[in-house]
Each structure stands twice: as structure tokens, then as C-alpha cells.
Amino acid sequence: PYYVDLNQNLFLQASLHSSDPNLVVFVDTCVVSPDPSNFRTLTYGLIRSGCVKDSTYSSYYSPHSNVARFAFNAFSFVNRYPSVYLQCELVVCRYKDYSSRCYQGCVSKFKRNAGS
């Protein structure tokens, strides 16, 4: 567990450990839940499909493409839960593949290829 005070900024970093230097990491979705085994029923979205949902969420520059840095402000989850759990979905893409998900940013509806 990581203990923080209310309204404290939390700074996070996700690193991709790979021998391939031509990969980038992108934070697609991060949600918070009071239940560590259920991120569907009672959740609060910080970022979804690359779209920022919480006004305190910020992404930060990283000098390395295999590192994603972001932060948000600690909050009380409906004032009833002593702990909250963070779950993030990250996407890994080829560096400078501008057609990949990593370079699309916020997408309201991500279209999937129906082909093989």
C-alpha cells in the first residue's frame, strides 16, 4: 500500500523493460475502485481511451519513449472507502508508427479491424 494525504499529488511512472529500443508506451486507461477485484461496478475514471476524465490528471514528458509519466490528485472515494486501488491499461507500439494506438491520443470510440 501507498499512503497519501487527501489532495496530495501522486506521481506515477510506468516503464517498459525490453531490449527493443523502438517501442513506446502509452497510458490508455486508468480507473480507481474501492474493490481490488472489481474495476467494473463502482469505479472512477482518471483517463479512458486516452481521454482525460479527471481535471487533476496530467501526463508528463519523459526523455525515454519506453516510460510514461503521469500524476493525479488523491481524492476521497465517496467518503466511505478507506482504500482505493488503481488499475491502468497501457499500450505498447512501435516508435513513430503514427497509425498505431499510441499516436492517436484521445479517441471517443476506438474502431477495431474486423478483418483477420
Buried (B, 14 or more C-beta within 10 A) or exposed (E): EEEEEEEEEEEBEBEBEEEEEEBBBBBBBBBBBBBEEEBEEEBBBBBBBBEBBBEBBBBEEBEEBBBBBBBBBBBEBEEEBEEBBBEBBBBBBBBEEEEBBBBBEEEEEEEEEEEE
